[in-house]
Amino acid sequence: MMDFGEAHERFLAAYHTGFTDVWCSNRKCDNHDQGQSIRYEVEYGQATYMPPECDKCGASWLNEAPATEDEEDEY
């Protein structure tokens, strides 16, 4: 159980955690087209993903699904 000081510090930091869907930024990676559900933590307005980058190729995560070929042709 957290003591009051630790709980108060987390409250001031606006600490929270959850799960989100992300996609790999590397177009050649399998995780680019398939979304991954990963854990995140937010503290003082800064989000940290767990794992911090793609576990297959090491590239950074995208917060939105990449455009499909059909969507790219519309523009």
ChimeraX attribute file (.defattr): number of C-alpha atoms within 10 A of each C-alpha:
attribute: neighborCount
match mode: 1-to-1
recipient: residues
	/A:1	5
	/A:2	7
	/A:3	7
	/A:4	9
	/A:5	9
	/A:6	11
	/A:7	13
	/A:8	12
	/A:9	11
	/A:10	14
	/A:11	13
	/A:12	11
	/A:13	14
	/A:14	13
	/A:15	16
	/A:16	14
	/A:17	13
	/A:18	10
	/A:19	13
	/A:20	13
	/A:21	15
	/A:22	22
	/A:23	25
	/A:24	28
	/A:25	22
	/A:26	17
	/A:27	12
	/A:28	10
	/A:29	16
	/A:30	13
	/A:31	19
	/A:32	20
	/A:33	17
	/A:34	14
	/A:35	19
	/A:36	16
	/A:37	11
	/A:38	14
	/A:39	15
	/A:40	16
	/A:41	15
	/A:42	15
	/A:43	15
	/A:44	12
	/A:45	11
	/A:46	10
	/A:47	13
	/A:48	13
	/A:49	17
	/A:50	13
	/A:51	12
	/A:52	14
	/A:53	16
	/A:54	21
	/A:55	12
	/A:56	10
	/A:57	14
	/A:58	14
	/A:59	17
	/A:60	15
	/A:61	21
	/A:62	17
	/A:63	13
	/A:64	12
	/A:65	15
	/A:66	18
	/A:67	10
	/A:68	9
	/A:69	8
	/A:70	8
	/A:71	9
	/A:72	9
	/A:73	8
	/A:74	6
	/A:75	5
